[in-house]
Amino acid sequence: MRADQSDGPGAGAAAGPDRSPERSPGLSPDRSPNRARAIADKIGHLIAREAARAGGRAPTYRELADRINTLAGRDVISKDTVRNLHHGVTQKGQSPNPTVDTLDRLGRCFGIRQGAAYFLDDRRTADVDEQLDRLDKFGDLRQALGNSEVVSLVKRASGLSDGSLHMLLALADRLKSLEEGAPGRANPGVANGKRPGTRPSGRRPC
């Protein structure tokens, strides 16, 4: 098996030592390739969704590992482990067997509460994806807001109830309408070819 040292989501399986995910008491091993593949596909989906929000730039495995470790307050995962989970295979050719804690942390780094449920329960996956699809409407607010806080807002809102999401989206639509229809957004005077405060040509100031 060829070692691949690159760090992006398009890289091959991990090379070098891998920090195995910690085990939770009572969690039975499950190295099913189907389970590993399903988790890998969902990780790929979340990476692709984040890349779409970030103008096509996908987070690197190191960045994802750093997020997880920062949220945990200690080093609990390596970029190699994240890469293995994304590809559904370790550098030894085995199917990864992440613990519930590892999957929870992985979900939280994408702004998803109860990450293990997202990765292991298809119904939960569908519910969260539906919420994220609704929240993607906030991407259209980038220009109106004039800043890059939308991605952070999406992540923080992903755990809200359906009722709260509807209220948030209604508020977003209202704010967008106000932003787009607010009078005086164009600088008066500039539209007429003059800068505010300038005097008509041909006249001297008193």
C-alpha positions in Angstrom: 0.0 0.0 0.0 1.5 3.3 -1.0 2.0 5.9 1.7 0.4 9.3 1.0 1.6 12.2 3.1 -0.7 14.9 1.8 -3.2 16.5 4.3 -6.2 17.4 2.2 -9.5 15.5 1.9 -8.4 14.1 -1.5 -5.4 12.4 0.1 -5.1 8.6 0.4 -5.1 6.5 3.6 -2.9 7.7 6.4 0.8 7.1 6.6 2.8 6.9 9.8 1.6 6.2 13.3 -2.1 6.6 13.9 -3.6 7.7 17.2 -6.4 5.2 17.7 -9.8 6.6 18.8 -10.4 6.1 22.5 -12.8 3.4 23.5 -16.0 4.0 25.6 -16.9 1.3 28.2 -19.4 -1.1 26.8 -18.9 -0.2 23.2 -18.7 -3.5 21.2 -16.2 -3.5 18.3 -17.7 -3.2 14.9 -15.2 -3.2 12.0 -17.9 -3.8 9.4 -16.7 -2.3 6.1 -20.3 -1.2 5.4 -20.4 0.8 8.7 -17.1 2.3 8.0 -18.1 3.3 4.5 -21.4 4.8 5.7 -19.5 7.0 8.3 -16.9 7.9 5.6 -19.7 9.0 3.2 -21.3 11.2 5.8 -18.0 12.8 6.7 -17.4 13.5 3.0 -20.9 15.0 2.7 -20.1 17.4 5.6 -16.8 18.3 4.2 -18.3 19.0 0.8 -21.1 21.1 2.4 -18.5 23.2 4.3 -16.4 23.7 1.2 -19.5 25.0 -0.7 -20.0 27.5 2.0 -16.4 28.5 1.9 -16.1 29.2 -1.8 -14.9 25.8 -2.7 -12.1 25.4 -0.1 -12.5 22.2 1.9 -11.0 22.0 5.5 -7.8 20.0 5.8 -7.6 17.0 8.1 -5.2 18.9 10.3 -7.8 21.7 10.6 -10.5 19.3 11.5 -8.3 17.6 14.1 -7.4 20.9 15.6 -11.0 21.9 15.9 -11.8 18.6 17.7 -8.9 19.0 20.1 -9.7 22.6 20.8 -13.3 21.7 21.6 -12.2 18.8 23.8 -9.6 21.0 25.6 -6.9 18.3 25.0 -5.4 16.2 22.2 -7.9 13.4 21.5 -7.4 12.8 17.8 -4.8 13.2 15.1 -5.2 14.3 11.5 -4.3 10.7 10.4 -7.3 9.4 12.3 -9.6 11.9 10.7 -8.2 10.9 7.3 -8.7 7.2 8.1 -12.4 7.9 9.1 -13.0 9.9 5.9 -11.5 7.2 3.7 -13.1 4.3 5.7 -9.8 2.4 6.0 -6.7 2.5 8.1 -3.1 2.4 6.9 -3.2 -1.3 7.8 -6.1 -1.9 5.5 -8.6 -2.4 8.4 -12.0 -0.7 8.8 -11.9 2.0 11.4 -13.8 1.4 14.6 -14.5 4.9 16.1 -16.1 5.1 19.5 -19.3 7.0 20.3 -17.1 9.8 21.9 -15.0 10.1 18.8 -18.1 10.4 16.6 -19.7 12.9 18.9 -16.5 15.1 18.8 -16.3 14.7 15.0 -19.9 15.9 14.7 -19.4 18.9 17.0 -16.5 20.1 14.9 -19.0 20.5 12.1 -21.5 22.2 14.4 -23.7 19.1 14.9 -24.8 18.1 18.4 -24.9 14.3 19.2 -22.6 13.6 16.3 -22.7 9.8 17.0 -26.4 9.7 16.3 -25.8 11.6 13.0 -23.2 9.2 11.8 -24.9 6.0 13.1 -28.6 6.7 12.7 -29.8 7.3 9.1 -33.1 8.9 10.3 -31.1 11.3 12.5 -28.8 12.0 9.5 -31.8 12.9 7.3 -33.2 15.2 10.0 -30.0 17.1 10.5 -29.3 17.3 6.7 -32.8 18.8 6.3 -32.0 21.4 8.9 -28.7 22.2 7.3 -30.4 22.6 3.9 -32.7 25.1 5.4 -29.8 27.0 7.0 -28.0 27.1 3.8 -30.4 29.9 2.8 -28.2 32.1 5.0 -25.5 31.8 2.4 -27.5 34.4 0.3 -27.1 36.9 3.2 -23.3 37.2 2.8 -23.5 40.2 0.5 -26.3 41.8 2.5 -24.5 41.4 5.8 -21.1 42.3 4.3 -19.2 39.9 6.6 -18.3 36.2 6.9 -20.2 35.4 10.1 -22.8 33.4 8.2 -20.9 30.1 8.4 -20.5 30.5 12.2 -24.3 31.3 12.5 -25.1 28.2 10.5 -23.0 26.0 12.7 -24.5 27.4 15.9 -28.0 27.1 14.7 -27.8 23.5 13.5 -29.0 22.1 16.9 -32.2 24.3 17.0 -35.7 22.8 16.9 -37.8 23.0 13.8 -39.9 25.7 15.3 -36.9 27.8 16.2 -35.4 27.3 12.7 -38.6 28.5 11.0 -38.5 31.7 13.2 -34.8 32.2 12.4 -35.4 31.8 8.7 -38.4 34.1 8.7 -36.3 36.7 10.5 -33.5 36.2 8.0 -35.9 36.7 5.1 -37.2 39.9 6.7 -33.8 41.3 7.4 -32.7 40.5 3.8 -35.7 42.4 2.4 -35.0 45.4 4.7 -31.3 45.4 3.6 -32.1 45.2 -0.1 -34.9 47.7 0.1 -33.4 50.2 2.5 -33.4 53.8 1.0 -30.1 55.6 0.8 -28.0 52.5 0.4 -26.4 54.1 -2.6 -24.3 57.1 -1.7 -26.3 60.2 -2.7 -24.4 62.4 -4.9 -22.1 59.7 -6.1 -24.9 58.4 -8.3 -25.1 61.8 -9.9 -21.4 61.8 -10.6 -20.5 64.1 -7.6 -19.0 63.4 -4.3 -20.9 64.5 -1.2 -19.8 67.9 0.1 -18.3 69.0 -3.2 -19.2 72.4 -4.7 -20.4 72.9 -8.2 -17.6 73.5 -10.6 -16.9 77.2 -11.6 -17.7 78.6 -8.2 -15.1 79.7 -5.7 -15.6 79.0 -2.0 -16.5 82.1 0.1 
